[in-house]
Amino acid sequence: MLKMPNWYRQKSHTAVTKLAKHQALRLIASSIIATILSVSPNWMAIAQQPPINPQPGQLRRQAQSAGNQISLNGRIIPGAWMVKLGVVDQQVIYLSDGLFRQAMGVDFLNSNNPSQQPIQWFTSTPETLVTLLQAGYRYLDITEFTQKANWQVQVNGNTLVIVTPQARIKNLMIGHEALNPPGTSTIRENRVVVDLDSPTPWIVRQGLPIKPTQTPDDPDAIAPQPTTIPNREWRITLDALTDPALIQRYTPIAPLPSLPNLSKQLPQPQPNPDRLIQKIEVVHNQTIISLSVPFGSAPRITTVNNPNRLIIEIRPDAMVERNIAWADGLRWRQQFINLGKDRFPVVWLEANPRNLTIKPIWTTPETVVGTAPLIQTAQKYLALAAINGGYFNRNNKLPLGAIRRDNQWLSGPILNRGAIAWNNSGQFYVGRLTLQETLTAPNNFRLPILFLNSGYVQSGAARYTPSWGKTYTPLTDNESILIVQNNEISSQLSGGKAGQTPIPIPQNGYLLTLRGTAATTATQLPIGTKVTLASNTTPVDFSRYPNIIGAGPLLIQNGQIVLDAKAEKFSNAFIAEKAIRSGICTTATGTLMIAAVHNRAGGAGPTLAEHAQLMKNLGCVNALNLDGGSSTSLYLSGQLLDRSPNTAARVHNGIGIFWQQR
């Protein structure tokens, strides 16, 4: 055997070590490159893609992601979105349709196919987008749309960043200048046409009433009360810049002070409700057009191309009629319903209860105390659709009517008012509802309990369960409170002054609150007394249904109008009022409809009697009036269908429609 010198062996070992390290590095590098190539065939393109400004409609390559807000040209807007991998690993951009419609100004067209949604947005022919139903939202595949519109799209955490091309308003025409045939002298001050150099997102929002200009001779004189309902401001906001000269054309000029008042500050321009365009301003690269719209009218806005135009028409019949198969078993309808000489805009959803799940919803699952916009509550429960429900006290945010979900009473009914009940098999019952509860002690003492988890405060006994919340704070002074645990009186105490001392509600029992003359009955229920509780409904049919929402008055029963608001203890003022209204009903085919009825064309909303007739004209055979006015809100997939979200009040509860399987 040939023996090598030590120095040779050391040198050879060093060379081998270096070679091994070199080969190992090559192996690691090759492995990394192979991994990249296997995961992403377009890795070279990705490496070369700009980190901030991807190509229009394209996203930086990444795993599937989703979020709850977008950044549109730098403005954060809440709304659901998703990015998924499609065929050949192409990324598909999905945007919730409510966000797409209301934040971009996209018009949804009629459809009988729930898997496709035709749209119109600065085009002469409709474009059809694919739909995807998931987790309380209907999403639209906007991948190709963004490419055609030259939008830049990028994911940043839970935010989908969208940048649209900078647009500019070239001209703005009003009245007879706006699309009237050449040579005509007709003045149409109810139309505004905005000429754009390119398509751009736009939104419309209803604002506050516009106060008329008041210039009494005596500055200290009291201005007379207006005899007519004031005009209301509407704002159309476009992602576009406007030439300063165009802005000045429609900007009110402050009057110069008279000589004796030179030392005074210049007066501010006063709004003139007779001017259709109140003001044009540019804020953060957006142009805001403020309009003065007469009561009973609203803007109807359409888009066209060649040239790109936004056409704004002020009309008493501004609502666009729709009939959209929105999902399997759920259809979005809106049209004018005639009643005598009046035309009422009605927006409603038709739901097949055999395909969908229907449940009461309220502000916070842990308590029945609180209010929130319906759009917020519906999203919290991941409801596809919803409508506001029963009444509540706006001051203390407590329920004033029946709420029962999955056989559990959240709040009891009051005043024998109308209610609707249903089960999970698509069966419904409508009537006037009363709940009788009786507490019985061994000495044959019987205590009628008048109210359950209710904000309706009267003399007598009321019961508060853990559904009310963790604690109960007395609603009136000097209430006698009995704590019941495991069907036994475990404690008695005085509630003291109203609104001051929260009292814990036991998880294995409830609180009995004795008010007024009922407070003396506490002596007949000493600590340690065993008690039993009996509960039943009138009519008894209600007890067979796990879900109930109470409101009133009852409108239609078995195809007949049975309106009797006085019997349900509604005030004369409430009965006579003309107001925006909400309703829920069933049809002869078993379809459930939730509807919002707004102001008649050129006038005010319906009376209760008109509301009942309108619901019958829709095909309702059983119908209930829900809370109305500013509470009226019809929700679908992140949007309100019937009004601007900023005009909708906070509500306590509602009725949600869900897609998940029962």
DRENTI-708556 format. One record per residue (C-alpha): x, y, z; residue in one letter. Coordinates in steps of 0.1 Angstrom, whole numbers, plus 5000, padded with zeros to 4 digits. Example, Ala and Ser with C-alpha at 12.3 -4.5 7.8 and 13.67 -1.06 7.14 Angstrom:
// DRENTI-708556
512349555078A
513749895071S
***
This chain:
// DRENTI-708556
500050005000M
501450334990L
501750585018K
501250955012M
503251225030P
501351415057N
501551745038W
500051585007Y
497251435027R
496451765042Q
496551945009K
494351674993S
491951695022H
491652075018T
491052044981A
488351774986V
486751985013T
486652294990K
485352074961L
482651934984A
481652274996K
481452404960H
479452104949Q
477152144979A
476552514971L
475852424935R
473352164947L
471652404970I
471452674943A
470052424918S
467552304943S
466352664949I
466052734912I
464252414906A
461852494934T
461152844920I
460652704886L
458252434898S
456152664919V
456052964895S
456752914858P
456653294854N
459353364880W
461453574857M
458453794849A
457653824886I
461253924894A
461154194868Q
457654324878Q
457554664894P
456854634932P
454354924934I
452954974899N
451954644884P
450454624849Q
446754714846P
444554444859G
447554234871Q
448554144906L
451954054921R
452153684923R
451153544957Q
449053284975A
445253304977Q
444253604998S
441253805010A
440454125028G
437754355041N
438654685025Q
440054844993I
442155144987S
440555324957L
442955594944N
444255644980G
440855634998R
440055345021I
436655195015I
435254905035P
434254605014G
435054235008A
437454104981W
439353784973M
442153684950V
442153314939K
444253104916L
442353014884G
443352794855V
447052784845V
447852954879D
446353284867Q
445153504895Q
441453594895V
440353914912I
436953904930Y
435154204944L
431954194964S
429154324941D
427854574966G
431154744968L
431654724930F
428254884924R
428255154950Q
431955264950A
432455244913M
429155354899G
428555024880V
424954964869D
423554614873F
421254494846L
418354244847N
419353884847S
417753534850N
421053354855N
422453394891P
425953274880S
426353574857Q
425753944862Q
425354184832P
426654534839I
426954874822Q
429755114829W
430655374802F
429955114775T
427455094746S
426854724751T
426554524784P
429454324798E
428754004818T
430753914849L
430953574866V
429553554901T
430753364932L
428753314964L
430853284996Q
430653375033A
427753625031G
428853794999Y
428353754962R
431653834944Y
432153934908L
435153834888D
436554174877I
439854044864T
439154114827E
437154424836F
440154584853T
442454504823Q
440054674799K
439654974821A
443554994826N
443154974864W
446254884885Q
445554634912V
447754514940Q
447254324973V
448654495005N
447754285035G
443954295040N
443654585015T
443154554978L
444854854963V
443154984931I
444455284911V
442355404881T
443655634853P
443456004862Q
440356144845A
439356504838R
436056674834I
436156854801K
432757024803N
429557044823L
426257134807M
422957214824I
419357264813G
418657324776H
422357274768E
422256914780A
421356674752L
418356874739N
418056864701P
419857154684P
417757464678G
415157384705T
414457654731S
413157414758T
414857464791I
415357154811R
416857254845E
416456894857N
419456754837R
423156784841V
425656624817V
429256574827V
431756524798D
434856324807L
438056244788D
437955884801S
435755654823P
436155694860T
434555574892P
431755784907W
429355764937I
426155944947V
425056034982R
422056194997Q
422756495020G
420956725043L
418056965036P
419157295021I
418057605040K
416757885019P
418458215017T
416958455043Q
417358825038T
414859005061P
414859385063D
415359365100D
418459145108P
416959065142D
413558955128A
412558595132I
412458425099A
409058275090P
408657905091Q
408857745056P
405557635042T
407057375019T
409457095025I
412957215017P
415157084989N
417756824998R
421356824988E
422656534967W
426356494960R
427856324930I
431556254935T
433856164905L
437456044905D
438356324881A
439956674881L
438056984869T
439357294852D
439257594876P
437357804851A
434557534851L
434457544889I
434157924890Q
431257904866R
429157724893Y
430657864925T
428458114944P
430158454947I
430058634981A
428358974978P
430459284985L
429659465017P
427959805016S
430060105025L
428860135061P
429859775067N
433359785053L
434859705087S
432759385090K
433859055078Q
432758965042L
429558755043P
429758395032Q
427958285000P
424458175009Q
422857854994P
420157924969N
417957614967P
416557734934D
419957664917R
420257304906L
424057304909I
424957444943Q
428657414941K
431557234923I
434757164942E
437856954938V
438956764970V
441856514970H
441756474932N
437956414932Q
435356654918T
432256694940I
429056824923I
426456944949S
422856954936L
419657094951S
416956844946V
413256914953P
411456694978F
409956394961G
412656374935S
416156224932A
418956194907P
418955914881R
422455864868I
423555684837T
426855654818T
427555644781V
430655634759N
431655814726N
431856054743P
432355944779N
429456104798R
427756104831L
424056194827I
422256324858I
418556354856E
416456494885I
413156294884R
410256204907P
410555854893D
414355834896A
414455464907M
415555224879V
413354914878E
415254584882R
414654214882N
417854024890I
418253664898A
420953734924W
421453384937A
419853044936D
416553104955G
417053484959L
415853754935R
416354134937W
413254324925R
412454694923Q
409654874905Q
406955134908F
403655004922I
400555194913N
398055284939L
395255514926G
397055804909K
400255754929D
403355554920R
405355414949F
408955294944P
409254954961V
412454754965V
412254394976W
413854064978L
412153734970E
413553444989A
412853074986N
412852955023P
413452605011R
416852704996N
417952955023L
418052995060T
416253285077I
417053405113K
416553705135P
419653915140I
420454185165W
423354425172T
425454215196T
424953835201P
426053865238E
423354115248T
420054255235V
421254605245V
422554825217G
421954955182T
423954975150A
423455035112P
421754725097L
424654705071I
427054655100Q
424954395119T
424254195087A
427954175080Q
428754065115K
426353765111Y
427553705075L
424053735062A
423553745025L
420553975028A
418554145057A
415854395065I
415354595097N
412954435122G
411054545152G
410854855174Y
413254975200F
413855265224N
416355495207R
417455645240N
418455335259N
418755115229K
416454845243L
414054615224P
410354685223L
408954365208G
409353995202A
412653845193I
412953465194R
415753265177R
416152885178D
413452845205N
415153095228Q
413353425237W
415753715234L
412853965241S
409153915247G
406254065228P
404354375239I
400854515235L
399454215215N
401154355184R
401754175151G
404553925147A
405853675121I
407053325131A
408753055110W
410652735112N
413552585092N
411252395068S
409952715051G
406652745070Q
405453075084F
402753205107Y
401553565110V
399253705137G
399053925168R
401253775196L
401053775234T
403353585258L
401953475292Q
404453375318E
403453275354T
405653225384L
404252975409T
405452915445A
404552615468P
402052825488N
399952855456N
401153205451F
400953295414R
402753595400L
402053695364P
405153815346I
404254085321L
407454145303F
410553935293L
413854105285N
411954415274S
412654785273G
408954845277Y
408654955313V
405354935332Q
404154855367S
404254485374G
406754195372A
409454165345A
411953885339R
415553925327Y
417553625315T
421253585305P
420053675269S
419654035282W
423454045290G
425753985319K
424054245341T
420754435344Y
420654795354T
417354915369P
415155105345L
413055275372T
413555385407D
413155155437N
412654825419E
412554515441S
414854255425I
414753885432L
417553665420I
416453315409V
419053035406Q
418152675399N
414452755403N
414952895438E
414953255452I
418553295462S
418653675470S
416553985473Q
417754345469L
416654695461S
417554835427G
417955185441G
417955475416K
417355395380A
420455365357G
423055345385Q
423854995398T
424354695375P
423154365389I
424654035377P
422253795360I
422953435370P
423753195342Q
421652925358N
418653145364G
417253495359Y
416253815377L
412653915387L
412154285386T
409054405406L
407954765397R
405254985412G
402554805432T
404154465424A
407154555446A
405154445477T
404854085464T
408554035472A
407553955508T
405653645496Q
408753515479L
411453485507P
414953355501I
414952985496G
411452965480T
411252705453K
409452845422V
408352705388T
407752895356L
405052835331A
405152995296S
402752995266N
401753205237T
398453335224T
397653215197P
399252885207V
400352845170D
403353075177F
404752835203S
405452575175R
407852805156Y
411452855168P
411953195152N
409853505158I
410153875151I
407454115164G
406754465151A
403254565138G
400754645129P
399554325112L
398654415076L
397354105058I
396253765070Q
395053485048N
394853725018G
392653985036Q
393754325049I
393354315087V
395054645096L
393954765131D
396654985144A
394555105174K
394054755186A
397854715187E
398155045207K
399755255181F
399155635184S
396955835161N
399956035149A
401655705139F
398555575122I
398055895101A
401755945092E
403055925057K
406455765059A
408955535044I
408055175055R
409454825057S
407454505054G
407754125054I
405253885038C
404653545023T
403053464990T
400653194979A
403652994966T
405453004999G
407953274988T
409253515015L
409453885005M
411154155025I
410354505011A
411154875015A
408555125003V
409855484998H
408255814990N
405655824962R
406855994930A
406756364938G
405356324973G
405556155007A
405655795018G
402655565022P
400255565052T
399755235070L
396555175049A
398455245017E
401255025028H
398854735034A
397354775000Q
400754794983L
401854475000M
398754304987K
399354434952N
402854274954L
401053934959G
401353904997C
398853675015V
400253735050N
402154055057A
403554245087L
404654605090N
408154645104L
409854955119D
410055225093G
411055585086G
414855625089S
415055265102S
413955125069T
416954945054S
417154665028L
420554495028Y
422154275002L
425854165001S
427454465017G
425154735003Q
421754895010L
419554864980L
416955114989D
418855425001R
422155585007S
423855435038P
424355775054N
420655835055T
419855505074A
419455515112A
420955275136R
418554985144V
418254725171H
417354405152N
416554265119G
415753955098I
418753795081G
418753555051I
421653315050F
423153085023W
424752825046Q
423052485045Q
420752395074R
***
